[in-house]
Amino acid sequence: MKDVDEIFMKRALSLAKRAVGRTCPNPLVGAVIVKNGVVIGEGYHKKASMPHAEIEAMNSVANKEDLKGATMYVNLEPCNHFGRTPPCSLAIERSGIRRVVIGMLDLNKEAAGGASYLKSKGIEIKTGVLEDESRKLNEIFIENIANKKPFFVMKAAMLLNGSIAVKGGVSKWITSEKALRFSHRLRGIYDAVGVGINTIIMDDPLLTCRVGNYKQPKRIVFDMNLRIPISSSIFGKYLNNVYIVTSEFSDGAKKRVLKAMNINLIECDVKNGEFEPESLCRNLLEKDVCSCVIEGGSRTHGYFIKHNLYNKAYLFYAPKISGSYGAFNVVGSDAPVNLSGVSRLRNIDCKMVGEDILVEGYF
């Protein structure tokens, strides 16, 4: 028989998942309130600046007297500070809830401490219930807090020999329609989608999410010298979610034109002819880019591989092969001198998406 606490924690995790891709810079949190073995309230954090999951769950209980003596299940430690909203720990204490079961403690030092506070007030606390699942759910939030960088995802579609384009740079479309729809869902799940300027010039993509019930991602172009054509398709709609990452020294006149178009410009430090990684990460986080799918091209993947910025990969292989001379490899950077210098994936999962092979894993 499954542990009762795990059963209700699974429900809290399920509720939290409803807001995937919508809570940045906040974590995904769900809460369930149980009394005498019966769920009497539940809720989840829907979006930054909106009520936290614990408050949503308590508000869902019509008769607040029912909260007295109840147990709350929440996948992340209740916050203990005044931020955009008051501390959940204080609201829980005042509610009369007598027991709180927590999936994982908060790594954010500003918000952490709710468990200790509630325990000091005589409320029973249990932590670490489905902790692995809780950490997996909030892997983006953990990366933001622990390493002060967005959660970067490598997404690439290639031939079996690793080429992402045939000679001359033409790459539409390597993989199947089902793989394309999968890629669009990724855009809707993560905060942003990013490409290098060469992809914009060569492929002229929209970078929008074109499957139903998903949000539109922030669309990021890495363009150090501001070469992006004003006629690019990316400027056709959703202008307020276009972000051009450039340098302080790029064309000032063009910057003024883009700002007049309501395009977001992000100026990053440059070192040795490329964006300085810490500056890039800091500036993206400041724009609430907590996660980003990088779709290429070759040089852009090479930059993220070189600086160990990637966290996860979705690699599509079409059942096709060709010669590679004159074509682009998926990672455009110098090859290592031996295999000790290669990037490795772990926790790998392989499956078919349409007629294509998808390799999913973590760096």
C-alpha positions as CSV (number, residue, x, y, z in Angstrom):
1,M,0.0,0.0,0.0
2,K,1.3,3.4,-0.9
3,D,2.2,5.9,1.8
4,V,-0.7,8.3,2.3
5,D,1.6,11.3,2.4
6,E,3.0,10.3,-1.0
7,I,-0.5,10.0,-2.5
8,F,-1.4,13.5,-1.6
9,M,2.0,14.9,-2.5
10,K,1.5,13.4,-6.0
11,R,-1.7,15.4,-6.3
12,A,0.2,18.6,-5.2
13,L,2.8,17.9,-7.9
14,S,0.1,17.3,-10.5
15,L,-1.5,20.6,-9.7
16,A,1.8,22.4,-9.9
17,K,2.4,21.0,-13.4
18,R,-0.6,23.0,-14.7
19,A,1.4,26.2,-14.7
20,V,4.5,24.8,-16.6
21,G,6.1,27.6,-18.5
22,R,4.1,30.4,-16.9
23,T,5.6,31.1,-13.4
24,C,9.1,32.5,-14.1
25,P,10.9,33.7,-12.0
26,N,8.9,31.7,-9.5
27,P,8.8,28.0,-9.0
28,L,6.0,25.5,-9.8
29,V,4.1,24.8,-6.7
30,G,0.9,23.0,-5.9
31,A,-0.9,22.6,-2.5
32,V,-3.5,20.2,-1.2
33,I,-5.3,20.5,2.1
34,V,-6.6,17.3,3.7
35,K,-8.7,16.7,6.8
36,N,-9.8,13.3,8.1
37,G,-8.4,11.7,5.0
38,V,-10.5,13.9,2.6
39,V,-9.3,16.6,0.3
40,I,-11.0,19.9,1.4
41,G,-9.0,22.4,-0.6
42,E,-6.3,22.6,-3.3
43,G,-4.6,25.2,-5.5
44,Y,-1.5,26.0,-7.5
45,H,0.6,29.0,-8.3
46,K,-0.6,30.2,-11.7
47,K,1.8,33.1,-12.5
48,A,4.3,35.4,-10.9
49,S,2.6,38.1,-8.9
50,M,-0.5,36.0,-8.4
51,P,-1.3,34.2,-5.1
52,H,0.9,31.3,-4.1
53,A,-0.3,27.7,-4.1
54,E,-0.8,27.6,-0.3
55,I,-3.0,30.7,-0.4
56,E,-5.0,29.4,-3.4
57,A,-5.6,26.2,-1.6
58,M,-6.7,27.9,1.6
59,N,-9.0,30.3,-0.3
60,S,-10.7,27.3,-2.0
61,V,-12.0,26.2,1.4
62,A,-15.4,27.9,1.9
63,N,-15.6,27.4,5.6
64,K,-12.3,28.5,7.1
65,E,-13.1,26.7,10.4
66,D,-12.4,23.5,8.4
67,L,-8.8,24.4,8.1
68,K,-8.2,24.0,11.9
69,G,-6.4,20.7,12.5
70,A,-6.0,20.0,8.8
71,T,-2.8,18.9,6.9
72,M,-1.3,20.8,4.0
73,Y,0.7,19.1,1.3
74,V,3.0,21.3,-0.7
75,N,5.9,20.3,-3.1
76,L,8.1,23.3,-2.1
77,E,8.7,24.8,1.3
78,P,6.2,27.7,2.1
79,C,7.9,31.1,1.6
80,N,8.8,33.0,4.7
81,H,9.4,36.6,3.4
82,F,7.5,39.6,2.2
83,G,8.0,39.7,-1.6
84,R,5.4,40.4,-4.2
85,T,3.0,38.6,-1.8
86,P,3.0,38.2,2.0
87,P,4.7,35.1,3.5
88,C,2.7,31.9,3.2
89,S,4.2,30.6,6.5
90,L,2.3,33.4,8.4
91,A,-1.0,32.6,6.6
92,I,-0.6,28.9,7.3
93,E,0.1,29.6,11.0
94,R,-3.0,31.9,11.3
95,S,-5.3,29.4,9.5
96,G,-5.1,26.7,12.2
97,I,-3.5,24.1,10.0
98,R,-1.6,21.7,12.3
99,R,0.6,19.7,10.0
100,V,2.5,20.6,6.8
101,V,4.1,18.0,4.5
102,I,6.8,19.4,2.2
103,G,8.4,17.9,-0.9
104,M,11.6,19.9,-0.9
105,L,13.1,22.8,1.0
106,D,13.5,26.1,-0.8
107,L,17.0,26.9,-2.1
108,N,16.2,30.6,-2.4
109,K,17.7,32.1,0.8
110,E,15.4,35.1,0.6
111,A,12.2,33.0,0.6
112,A,13.4,30.0,2.7
113,G,12.7,29.3,6.3
114,G,9.0,28.6,6.2
115,A,9.5,25.1,7.6
116,S,11.6,26.3,10.6
117,Y,9.1,29.1,11.3
118,L,6.1,26.9,11.3
119,K,7.8,24.3,13.5
120,S,8.7,27.0,16.0
121,K,5.0,27.7,16.2
122,G,4.1,24.2,17.1
123,I,3.0,23.0,13.7
124,E,4.1,19.5,12.8
125,I,6.5,19.5,9.8
126,K,7.5,16.6,7.5
127,T,10.0,17.2,4.7
128,G,11.5,15.2,1.8
129,V,8.3,13.5,0.7
130,L,8.8,12.7,-3.0
131,E,11.8,15.0,-2.9
132,D,13.3,13.6,-6.2
133,E,10.1,14.3,-8.0
134,S,9.8,17.7,-6.5
135,R,13.4,18.6,-7.5
136,K,12.8,17.3,-11.1
137,L,9.6,19.4,-11.4
138,N,11.5,22.6,-10.5
139,E,14.8,21.9,-12.2
140,I,14.6,25.2,-13.9
141,F,14.1,27.1,-10.7
142,I,16.9,25.2,-9.0
143,E,19.3,26.1,-11.9
144,N,18.3,29.7,-11.7
145,I,19.0,29.9,-8.0
146,A,21.9,27.5,-7.6
147,N,24.0,28.5,-10.7
148,K,22.5,32.0,-11.4
149,K,21.8,31.2,-15.0
150,P,18.8,30.2,-17.2
151,F,18.1,26.6,-17.8
152,F,19.4,26.2,-21.4
153,V,18.0,23.4,-23.6
154,M,19.7,22.3,-26.8
155,K,17.2,21.4,-29.6
156,A,18.5,20.2,-32.9
157,A,17.3,18.3,-35.9
158,M,19.9,16.6,-38.1
159,L,20.7,13.8,-40.5
160,L,22.2,10.6,-39.2
161,N,25.7,11.9,-39.8
162,G,25.1,15.0,-37.7
163,S,24.6,17.5,-40.5
164,I,21.9,20.2,-39.9
165,A,21.9,21.4,-43.5
166,V,22.9,20.3,-47.0
167,K,25.5,22.2,-49.1
168,G,24.6,25.9,-49.3
169,G,22.9,26.0,-45.9
170,V,19.4,24.9,-46.9
171,S,17.8,23.0,-43.9
172,K,14.0,23.1,-44.2
173,W,12.7,20.6,-43.3
174,I,15.0,17.8,-42.1
175,T,12.6,16.0,-39.8
176,S,8.9,15.0,-40.0
177,E,5.7,17.0,-39.3
178,K,5.3,15.2,-35.9
179,A,8.8,16.2,-34.9
180,L,8.0,19.8,-35.9
181,R,4.9,19.8,-33.7
182,F,7.0,18.4,-30.8
183,S,9.4,21.3,-31.3
184,H,6.6,23.8,-31.2
185,R,5.4,22.3,-27.9
186,L,8.9,22.8,-26.5
187,R,8.6,26.5,-27.4
188,G,5.4,26.7,-25.5
189,I,6.8,24.9,-22.4
190,Y,10.0,26.9,-21.9
191,D,10.1,30.7,-21.4
192,A,12.0,31.5,-24.6
193,V,13.4,30.1,-27.9
194,G,16.8,31.4,-29.1
195,V,18.7,31.3,-32.4
196,G,21.9,32.9,-33.8
197,I,21.8,35.7,-36.3
198,N,22.9,33.4,-39.2
199,T,19.7,31.3,-38.7
200,I,17.6,34.5,-39.0
201,I,19.4,35.5,-42.2
202,M,19.4,32.1,-43.8
203,D,16.1,30.6,-42.7
204,D,14.0,33.7,-41.7
205,P,12.0,31.8,-39.0
206,L,9.0,33.1,-37.1
207,L,10.0,31.3,-33.9
208,T,6.4,31.3,-32.7
209,C,4.6,28.4,-31.0
210,R,2.0,27.1,-33.5
211,V,0.2,24.4,-31.5
212,G,-2.9,25.1,-29.4
213,N,-3.2,25.9,-25.7
214,Y,0.4,26.9,-25.3
215,K,1.8,30.4,-24.6
216,Q,4.0,32.3,-27.1
217,P,7.7,32.2,-26.1
218,K,10.0,35.1,-25.8
219,R,12.0,35.0,-29.1
220,I,15.7,35.7,-28.7
221,V,18.2,36.4,-31.4
222,F,22.0,36.4,-30.6
223,D,23.3,39.2,-32.8
224,M,26.5,40.8,-31.6
225,N,26.9,43.2,-34.5
226,L,23.2,43.9,-35.1
227,R,23.0,42.4,-38.6
228,I,19.4,41.5,-38.3
229,P,17.3,42.7,-41.4
230,I,14.4,45.0,-40.5
231,S,12.4,42.9,-43.0
232,S,12.9,39.7,-40.9
233,S,9.7,37.6,-40.4
234,I,10.3,37.6,-36.7
235,F,9.1,41.2,-36.7
236,G,5.8,40.3,-38.3
237,K,3.9,39.8,-35.0
238,Y,4.3,39.7,-31.2
239,L,6.9,42.4,-31.3
240,N,7.0,42.9,-27.6
241,N,8.4,39.4,-27.1
242,V,11.3,39.8,-29.5
243,Y,14.7,40.2,-27.7
244,I,17.9,41.0,-29.6
245,V,21.0,40.1,-27.6
246,T,23.8,42.4,-28.9
247,S,26.8,44.4,-27.8
248,E,27.5,47.9,-26.6
249,F,29.4,48.6,-29.8
250,S,26.8,47.5,-32.3
251,D,25.1,50.0,-34.7
252,G,23.6,52.8,-32.7
253,A,21.3,54.0,-35.4
254,K,19.8,50.6,-35.9
255,K,19.3,50.3,-32.1
256,R,17.2,53.4,-32.2
257,V,15.1,52.0,-35.1
258,L,14.6,48.7,-33.2
259,K,13.7,50.5,-30.0
260,A,11.1,52.6,-31.9
261,M,9.6,49.3,-33.1
262,N,9.3,48.2,-29.4
263,I,11.9,45.5,-29.8
264,N,13.7,44.6,-26.6
265,L,17.5,45.1,-26.8
266,I,19.8,43.3,-24.4
267,E,23.4,44.6,-24.3
268,C,25.9,42.0,-23.1
269,D,29.7,42.2,-22.4
270,V,31.9,40.8,-25.2
271,K,35.2,39.0,-24.6
272,N,37.4,37.4,-27.2
273,G,34.9,38.0,-29.9
274,E,31.9,36.4,-28.2
275,F,29.4,37.1,-25.5
276,E,30.8,36.9,-22.0
277,P,28.8,34.0,-20.5
278,E,28.1,35.5,-17.1
279,S,26.9,38.7,-18.6
280,L,24.7,36.8,-21.0
281,C,23.1,34.7,-18.2
282,R,22.7,37.7,-15.8
283,N,21.0,39.8,-18.5
284,L,18.6,37.1,-19.6
285,L,17.6,36.3,-16.0
286,E,16.9,40.0,-15.4
287,K,14.4,39.8,-18.3
288,D,12.7,36.8,-16.7
289,V,14.2,34.3,-19.2
290,C,14.4,31.4,-16.7
291,S,14.6,28.8,-19.4
292,C,15.4,28.9,-23.1
293,V,15.4,26.4,-26.0
294,I,18.3,27.0,-28.3
295,E,17.4,26.0,-31.8
296,G,20.7,26.9,-33.5
297,G,22.5,27.3,-35.7
298,S,25.7,25.5,-35.7
299,R,27.9,28.3,-34.2
300,T,25.3,29.1,-31.5
301,H,25.3,25.4,-30.4
302,G,29.1,25.5,-30.5
303,Y,29.1,28.5,-28.2
304,F,26.8,26.9,-25.6
305,I,28.7,23.6,-25.7
306,K,32.1,25.4,-25.4
307,H,31.0,27.3,-22.3
308,N,29.1,24.3,-20.6
309,L,25.9,26.3,-20.6
310,Y,23.5,23.6,-21.7
311,N,21.4,21.6,-19.1
312,K,19.3,19.4,-21.4
313,A,19.1,18.2,-25.0
314,Y,16.4,17.2,-27.4
315,L,18.2,15.8,-30.5
316,F,16.2,14.7,-33.5
317,Y,17.7,12.3,-36.0
318,A,16.0,11.9,-39.4
319,P,16.4,8.5,-41.0
320,K,18.5,10.1,-43.8
321,I,22.2,10.4,-44.5
322,S,24.4,12.3,-46.9
323,G,27.9,13.5,-47.5
324,S,29.0,16.2,-45.0
325,Y,31.7,18.1,-46.9
326,G,30.4,21.7,-47.4
327,A,27.5,21.2,-44.9
328,F,27.1,22.4,-41.3
329,N,27.7,20.1,-38.4
330,V,25.2,20.5,-35.5
331,V,28.0,21.8,-33.2
332,G,30.1,24.4,-34.9
333,S,33.2,24.6,-32.8
334,D,36.7,23.1,-32.6
335,A,36.8,19.3,-32.1
336,P,38.5,18.1,-28.9
337,V,42.0,16.4,-29.2
338,N,40.7,13.3,-27.4
339,L,37.4,11.9,-26.1
340,S,37.9,13.2,-22.7
341,G,36.9,16.6,-24.1
342,V,33.5,15.6,-25.4
343,S,30.2,16.6,-23.8
344,R,28.3,13.7,-22.4
345,L,24.6,13.2,-21.9
346,R,23.1,11.2,-18.9
347,N,19.6,9.9,-18.1
348,I,19.1,9.3,-21.7
349,D,15.8,8.4,-23.2
350,C,15.3,7.4,-26.9
351,K,12.0,7.2,-28.7
352,M,10.4,7.5,-32.1
353,V,8.6,10.8,-33.0
354,G,6.9,10.1,-36.3
355,E,9.7,8.6,-38.5
356,D,12.4,10.4,-36.5
357,I,14.6,9.3,-33.6
358,L,14.5,11.6,-30.5
359,V,17.4,11.4,-28.1
360,E,16.6,13.2,-24.8
361,G,19.1,13.7,-22.0
362,Y,20.9,15.9,-19.6
363,F,24.4,17.4,-19.8
